């Protein structure tokens, strides 16, 4: 029987910290959103996480564009 070996230099851990939140919405809207999630092979929670990430990315992009319009750049260009 051959034994598997693990190269410790290749093994890494990724720690993702998530925070739970509670939201309220109309029951019909929630059910319709769940159906959208099912069609996308996702969950309501997954869709919300995607939306939240897109919201933050959009805000960051708008901030960067605004800085460029003012002639400044946080990237040091």
The first five atom37 places (N, CA, C, CB, O) and aatype in JSON, in Angstrom:
{
  "aatype": [20, 20, 20, 20, 20, 20, 20, 20, 20, 20, 20, 20, 20, 20, 20, 20, 20, 20, 20, 20, 20, 20, 20, 20, 20, 20, 20, 20, 20, 20, 20, 20, 20, 20, 20, 20, 20, 20, 20, 20, 20, 20, 20, 20, 20, 20, 20, 20, 20, 20, 20, 20, 20, 20, 20, 20, 20, 20, 20, 20, 20, 20, 20, 20, 20, 20, 20, 20, 20, 20, 20, 20, 20, 20, 20, 20, 20],
  "atom_mask": [
    [1, 1, 1, 1, 1],
    [1, 1, 1, 1, 1],
    [1, 1, 1, 1, 1],
    [1, 1, 1, 1, 1],
    [1, 1, 1, 1, 1],
    [1, 1, 1, 1, 1],
    [1, 1, 1, 1, 1],
    [1, 1, 1, 1, 1],
    [1, 1, 1, 1, 1],
    [1, 1, 1, 1, 1],
    [1, 1, 1, 1, 1],
    [1, 1, 1, 1, 1],
    [1, 1, 1, 1, 1],
    [1, 1, 1, 1, 1],
    [1, 1, 1, 1, 1],
    [1, 1, 1, 1, 1],
    [1, 1, 1, 1, 1],
    [1, 1, 1, 1, 1],
    [1, 1, 1, 1, 1],
    [1, 1, 1, 1, 1],
    [1, 1, 1, 1, 1],
    [1, 1, 1, 1, 1],
    [1, 1, 1, 1, 1],
    [1, 1, 1, 1, 1],
    [1, 1, 1, 1, 1],
    [1, 1, 1, 1, 1],
    [1, 1, 1, 1, 1],
    [1, 1, 1, 1, 1],
    [1, 1, 1, 1, 1],
    [1, 1, 1, 1, 1],
    [1, 1, 1, 1, 1],
    [1, 1, 1, 1, 1],
    [1, 1, 1, 1, 1],
    [1, 1, 1, 1, 1],
    [1, 1, 1, 1, 1],
    [1, 1, 1, 1, 1],
    [1, 1, 1, 1, 1],
    [1, 1, 1, 1, 1],
    [1, 1, 1, 1, 1],
    [1, 1, 1, 1, 1],
    [1, 1, 1, 1, 1],
    [1, 1, 1, 1, 1],
    [1, 1, 1, 1, 1],
    [1, 1, 1, 1, 1],
    [1, 1, 1, 1, 1],
    [1, 1, 1, 1, 1],
    [1, 1, 1, 1, 1],
    [1, 1, 1, 1, 1],
    [1, 1, 1, 1, 1],
    [1, 1, 1, 1, 1],
    [1, 1, 1, 1, 1],
    [1, 1, 1, 1, 1],
    [1, 1, 1, 1, 1],
    [1, 1, 1, 1, 1],
    [1, 1, 1, 1, 1],
    [1, 1, 1, 1, 1],
    [1, 1, 1, 1, 1],
    [1, 1, 1, 1, 1],
    [1, 1, 1, 1, 1],
    [1, 1, 1, 1, 1],
    [1, 1, 1, 1, 1],
    [1, 1, 1, 1, 1],
    [1, 1, 1, 1, 1],
    [1, 1, 1, 1, 1],
    [1, 1, 1, 1, 1],
    [1, 1, 1, 1, 1],
    [1, 1, 1, 1, 1],
    [1, 1, 1, 1, 1],
    [1, 1, 1, 1, 1],
    [1, 1, 1, 1, 1],
    [1, 1, 1, 1, 1],
    [1, 1, 1, 1, 1],
    [1, 1, 1, 1, 1],
    [1, 1, 1, 1, 1],
    [1, 1, 1, 1, 1],
    [1, 1, 1, 1, 1],
    [1, 1, 1, 1, 1]
  ],
  "atom_positions": [
    [[0.84, -1.18, 0.0], [0.0, 0.0, 0.0], [0.88, 1.24, 0.0], [-0.95, 0.0, 1.21], [1.79, 1.37, 0.82]],
    [[0.6, 2.15, -0.92], [1.4, 3.36, -1.05], [0.83, 4.45, -0.15], [1.46, 3.83, -2.52], [-0.38, 4.64, -0.1]],
    [[1.7, 5.15, 0.54], [1.27, 6.22, 1.43], [1.36, 7.56, 0.72], [2.11, 6.23, 2.72], [2.33, 7.84, 0.02]],
    [[0.35, 8.37, 0.92], [0.36, 9.7, 0.33], [1.18, 10.62, 1.21], [-1.09, 10.25, 0.16], [1.16, 10.51, 2.43]],
    [[1.9, 11.52, 0.59], [2.66, 12.51, 1.34], [2.11, 13.89, 1.03], [4.17, 12.43, 1.01], [1.59, 14.14, -0.07]],
    [[2.22, 14.77, 1.98], [1.74, 16.14, 1.82], [2.92, 17.08, 1.94], [0.64, 16.49, 2.86], [3.67, 17.03, 2.92]],
    [[3.1, 17.92, 0.95], [4.15, 18.92, 0.98], [3.61, 20.11, 1.77], [4.6, 19.34, -0.48], [2.68, 20.78, 1.3]],
    [[4.16, 20.38, 2.93], [3.67, 21.43, 3.82], [3.76, 22.81, 3.18], [4.44, 21.42, 5.12], [3.06, 23.73, 3.59]],
    [[4.6, 22.97, 2.19], [4.71, 24.27, 1.53], [3.5, 24.57, 0.65], [5.98, 24.33, 0.69], [3.25, 25.72, 0.32]],
    [[2.76, 23.55, 0.28], [1.63, 23.72, -0.62], [0.32, 23.89, 0.15], [1.52, 22.54, -1.58], [-0.62, 24.49, -0.37]],
    [[0.24, 23.39, 1.34], [-0.98, 23.43, 2.13], [-1.15, 24.83, 2.71], [-0.95, 22.36, 3.26], [-0.22, 25.39, 3.3]],
    [[-2.34, 25.39, 2.54], [-2.61, 26.69, 3.13], [-4.04, 26.7, 3.65], [-2.39, 27.83, 2.09], [-4.87, 25.88, 3.25]],
    [[-4.3, 27.61, 4.51], [-5.64, 27.75, 5.08], [-6.21, 29.1, 4.69], [-5.62, 27.58, 6.61], [-5.5, 30.11, 4.66]],
    [[-7.49, 29.12, 4.4], [-8.18, 30.36, 4.11], [-9.26, 30.5, 5.17], [-8.78, 30.38, 2.66], [-10.12, 29.63, 5.33]],
    [[-9.2, 31.6, 5.88], [-10.19, 31.86, 6.93], [-11.08, 32.99, 6.44], [-9.51, 32.22, 8.3], [-10.61, 34.09, 6.13]],
    [[-12.37, 32.71, 6.36], [-13.33, 33.72, 5.93], [-14.23, 34.02, 7.12], [-14.15, 33.23, 4.68], [-14.93, 33.14, 7.63]],
    [[-14.21, 35.26, 7.54], [-15.06, 35.66, 8.65], [-16.36, 36.21, 8.1], [-14.35, 36.71, 9.55], [-16.36, 37.15, 7.31]],
    [[-17.46, 35.62, 8.52], [-18.77, 36.05, 8.07], [-19.56, 36.51, 9.29], [-19.52, 34.9, 7.33], [-19.41, 35.98, 10.39]],
    [[-20.38, 37.49, 9.08], [-21.23, 38.0, 10.13], [-22.68, 37.79, 9.71], [-20.94, 39.51, 10.42], [-23.06, 38.12, 8.58]],
    [[-23.47, 37.26, 10.6], [-24.89, 37.06, 10.31], [-25.65, 38.34, 10.58], [-25.47, 35.91, 11.16], [-25.37, 39.07, 11.52]],
    [[-26.64, 38.6, 9.71], [-27.53, 39.73, 9.9], [-28.96, 39.25, 9.7], [-27.18, 40.91, 8.93], [-29.19, 38.22, 9.08]],
    [[-29.9, 40.0, 10.22], [-31.31, 39.68, 10.05], [-31.97, 40.79, 9.25], [-32.02, 39.49, 11.43], [-31.81, 41.97, 9.56]],
    [[-32.7, 40.4, 8.22], [-33.4, 41.36, 7.38], [-34.88, 41.08, 7.4], [-32.86, 41.33, 5.94], [-35.3, 39.94, 7.64]],
    [[-35.66, 42.09, 7.14], [-37.12, 41.93, 7.04], [-37.56, 42.36, 5.66], [-37.86, 42.74, 8.14], [-37.08, 43.36, 5.13]],
    [[-38.47, 41.59, 5.07], [-39.01, 41.93, 3.76], [-40.38, 41.27, 3.62], [-38.06, 41.47, 2.61], [-40.72, 40.35, 4.37]],
    [[-41.13, 41.76, 2.67], [-42.45, 41.19, 2.38], [-42.3, 39.72, 2.02], [-43.14, 41.98, 1.24], [-41.41, 39.35, 1.26]],
    [[-43.17, 38.87, 2.56], [-43.09, 37.42, 2.35], [-43.13, 37.06, 0.86], [-44.23, 36.72, 3.08], [-42.42, 36.16, 0.42]],
    [[-43.95, 37.76, 0.09], [-44.05, 37.47, -1.35], [-42.73, 37.8, -2.04], [-45.2, 38.27, -1.99], [-42.28, 37.05, -2.92]],
    [[-42.11, 38.89, -1.67], [-40.83, 39.28, -2.27], [-39.76, 38.24, -1.94], [-40.4, 40.68, -1.76], [-38.95, 37.89, -2.79]],
    [[-39.77, 37.76, -0.7], [-38.8, 36.74, -0.3], [-38.98, 35.47, -1.13], [-38.93, 36.42, 1.19], [-38.0, 34.9, -1.61]],
    [[-40.21, 35.03, -1.3], [-40.46, 33.81, -2.08], [-40.05, 33.99, -3.54], [-41.94, 33.42, -2.0], [-39.48, 33.08, -4.13]],
    [[-40.35, 35.14, -4.1], [-39.95, 35.41, -5.49], [-38.43, 35.46, -5.62], [-40.57, 36.73, -5.98], [-37.87, 34.97, -6.6]],
    [[-37.76, 36.04, -4.62], [-36.3, 36.09, -4.63], [-35.7, 34.69, -4.48], [-35.78, 37.01, -3.5], [-34.69, 34.38, -5.11]],
    [[-36.32, 33.86, -3.66], [-35.85, 32.47, -3.53], [-35.97, 31.72, -4.85], [-36.65, 31.74, -2.44], [-35.09, 30.93, -5.19]],
    [[-37.04, 31.97, -5.57], [-37.21, 31.34, -6.88], [-36.13, 31.81, -7.84], [-38.61, 31.65, -7.45], [-35.58, 31.01, -8.6]],
    [[-35.81, 33.09, -7.82], [-34.71, 33.61, -8.65], [-33.41, 32.9, -8.28], [-34.56, 35.15, -8.47], [-32.63, 32.52, -9.15]],
    [[-33.18, 32.72, -6.99], [-31.96, 32.05, -6.53], [-31.92, 30.61, -7.01], [-31.86, 32.1, -4.99], [-30.88, 30.13, -7.46]],
    [[-33.05, 29.91, -6.92], [-33.11, 28.52, -7.39], [-32.77, 28.43, -8.88], [-34.5, 27.91, -7.13], [-32.04, 27.54, -9.31]],
    [[-33.32, 29.35, -9.66], [-33.04, 29.34, -11.11], [-31.56, 29.58, -11.39], [-33.88, 30.42, -11.83], [-31.03, 29.11, -12.4]],
    [[-30.9, 30.3, -10.5], [-29.46, 30.57, -10.66], [-28.6, 29.53, -9.94], [-29.13, 31.97, -10.14], [-27.38, 29.67, -9.86]],
    [[-29.26, 28.49, -9.42], [-28.57, 27.44, -8.66], [-27.79, 28.05, -7.49], [-27.62, 26.63, -9.58], [-26.62, 27.73, -7.26]],
    [[-28.47, 28.92, -6.77], [-27.88, 29.61, -5.63], [-28.9, 29.6, -4.49], [-27.46, 31.07, -6.0], [-29.9, 28.88, -4.53]],
    [[-28.63, 30.4, -3.5], [-29.54, 30.57, -2.38], [-29.83, 32.06, -2.23], [-28.94, 29.97, -1.06], [-29.14, 32.9, -2.8]],
    [[-30.84, 32.37, -1.46], [-31.15, 33.76, -1.18], [-29.95, 34.42, -0.49], [-32.42, 33.89, -0.31], [-29.59, 35.56, -0.8]],
    [[-29.36, 33.7, 0.43], [-28.17, 34.21, 1.13], [-27.03, 34.46, 0.15], [-27.74, 33.22, 2.23], [-26.34, 35.47, 0.24]],
    [[-26.82, 33.53, -0.78], [-25.77, 33.69, -1.77], [-26.0, 34.89, -2.67], [-25.66, 32.44, -2.61], [-25.07, 35.65, -2.95]],
    [[-27.26, 35.08, -3.11], [-27.58, 36.24, -3.94], [-27.35, 37.54, -3.18], [-29.03, 36.16, -4.42], [-26.85, 38.52, -3.73]],
    [[-27.72, 37.54, -1.91], [-27.53, 38.75, -1.11], [-26.04, 39.07, -0.96], [-28.18, 38.58, 0.28], [-25.64, 40.23, -1.07]],
    [[-25.22, 38.04, -0.7], [-23.77, 38.27, -0.58], [-23.21, 38.84, -1.88], [-23.04, 36.97, -0.21], [-22.38, 39.75, -1.85]],
    [[-23.65, 38.29, -3.02], [-23.2, 38.8, -4.32], [-23.61, 40.26, -4.49], [-23.78, 37.95, -5.47], [-22.81, 41.1, -4.9]],
    [[-24.88, 40.57, -4.18], [-25.37, 41.93, -4.33], [-24.59, 42.89, -3.44], [-26.87, 42.0, -3.99], [-24.22, 43.98, -3.87]],
    [[-24.34, 42.48, -2.21], [-23.62, 43.34, -1.27], [-22.2, 43.61, -1.77], [-23.58, 42.69, 0.12], [-21.73, 44.74, -1.68]],
    [[-21.52, 42.59, -2.28], [-20.17, 42.77, -2.82], [-20.2, 43.7, -4.03], [-19.56, 41.4, -3.21], [-19.33, 44.57, -4.16]],
    [[-21.19, 43.53, -4.91], [-21.3, 44.41, -6.07], [-21.58, 45.85, -5.67], [-22.41, 43.91, -7.0], [-21.05, 46.78, -6.27]],
    [[-22.4, 46.05, -4.65], [-22.71, 47.38, -4.15], [-21.44, 48.08, -3.68], [-23.74, 47.3, -3.0], [-21.2, 49.24, -4.01]],
    [[-20.63, 47.38, -2.91], [-19.39, 47.95, -2.39], [-18.4, 48.21, -3.53], [-18.76, 47.02, -1.34], [-17.74, 49.25, -3.55]],
    [[-18.29, 47.27, -4.47], [-17.38, 47.45, -5.6], [-17.8, 48.66, -6.44], [-17.35, 46.19, -6.48], [-16.95, 49.43, -6.89]],
    [[-19.09, 48.83, -6.65], [-19.59, 49.96, -7.42], [-19.25, 51.27, -6.71], [-21.11, 49.85, -7.65], [-18.83, 52.24, -7.34]],
    [[-19.45, 51.3, -5.4], [-19.14, 52.51, -4.62], [-17.66, 52.84, -4.72], [-19.54, 52.32, -3.13], [-17.28, 53.99, -4.9]],
    [[-16.81, 51.81, -4.6], [-15.37, 52.02, -4.7], [-14.98, 52.54, -6.09], [-14.61, 50.72, -4.4], [-14.15, 53.43, -6.21]],
    [[-15.59, 51.98, -7.13], [-15.3, 52.42, -8.5], [-15.73, 53.87, -8.69], [-16.0, 51.51, -9.53], [-15.02, 54.65, -9.32]],
    [[-16.9, 54.23, -8.16], [-17.37, 55.61, -8.26], [-16.42, 56.56, -7.54], [-18.79, 55.74, -7.68], [-16.17, 57.67, -8.02]],
    [[-15.9, 56.15, -6.4], [-14.97, 56.97, -5.64], [-13.68, 57.17, -6.44], [-14.66, 56.33, -4.27], [-13.14, 58.28, -6.5]],
    [[-13.18, 56.09, -7.06], [-11.95, 56.19, -7.85], [-12.16, 57.11, -9.06], [-11.49, 54.79, -8.32], [-11.28, 57.92, -9.38]],
    [[-13.3, 56.99, -9.73], [-13.59, 57.87, -10.86], [-13.68, 59.33, -10.42], [-14.9, 57.45, -11.54], [-13.19, 60.22, -11.11]],
    [[-14.29, 59.55, -9.29], [-14.39, 60.9, -8.75], [-13.01, 61.48, -8.46], [-15.25, 60.91, -7.48], [-12.75, 62.65, -8.74]],
    [[-12.12, 60.66, -7.91], [-10.75, 61.12, -7.64], [-10.04, 61.46, -8.94], [-9.97, 60.04, -6.87], [-9.3, 62.44, -9.0]],
    [[-10.25, 60.64, -9.99], [-9.62, 60.91, -11.27], [-10.15, 62.21, -11.88], [-9.84, 59.74, -12.23], [-9.39, 62.98, -12.48]],
    [[-11.45, 62.45, -11.74], [-12.05, 63.67, -12.26], [-11.47, 64.91, -11.57], [-13.57, 63.63, -12.08], [-11.36, 65.97, -12.18]],
    [[-11.1, 64.77, -10.3], [-10.52, 65.88, -9.55], [-9.01, 65.99, -9.79], [-10.8, 65.7, -8.05], [-8.35, 66.9, -9.27]],
    [[-8.47, 65.07, -10.58], [-7.06, 65.14, -10.89], [-6.16, 64.41, -9.92], [-6.65, 66.54, -10.95], [-4.94, 64.46, -10.04]],
    [[-6.74, 63.73, -8.97], [-5.95, 62.97, -7.99], [-6.07, 61.49, -8.25], [-6.4, 63.28, -6.57], [-6.92, 61.05, -9.02]],
    [[-5.21, 60.72, -7.61], [-5.27, 59.26, -7.75], [-4.69, 58.64, -6.51], [-4.51, 58.79, -9.0], [-3.6, 58.99, -6.08]],
    [[-5.43, 57.7, -5.94], [-4.91, 56.98, -4.78], [-3.9, 55.93, -5.18], [-6.04, 56.33, -4.0], [-3.2, 55.37, -4.34]],
    [[-3.81, 55.64, -6.52], [-2.87, 54.64, -7.0], [-1.49, 55.24, -7.22], [-3.37, 54.01, -8.29], [-0.54, 54.51, -7.49]],
    [[-1.36, 56.56, -7.11], [-0.07, 57.2, -7.26], [0.37, 57.36, -8.7], [0.94, 56.42, -6.52], [1.58, 57.37, -8.96]],
    [[-0.55, 57.49, -9.64], [-0.19, 57.63, -11.05], [0.12, 59.06, -11.35], [-1.31, 57.13, -11.96], [0.45, 59.39, -12.49]]
  ]
}
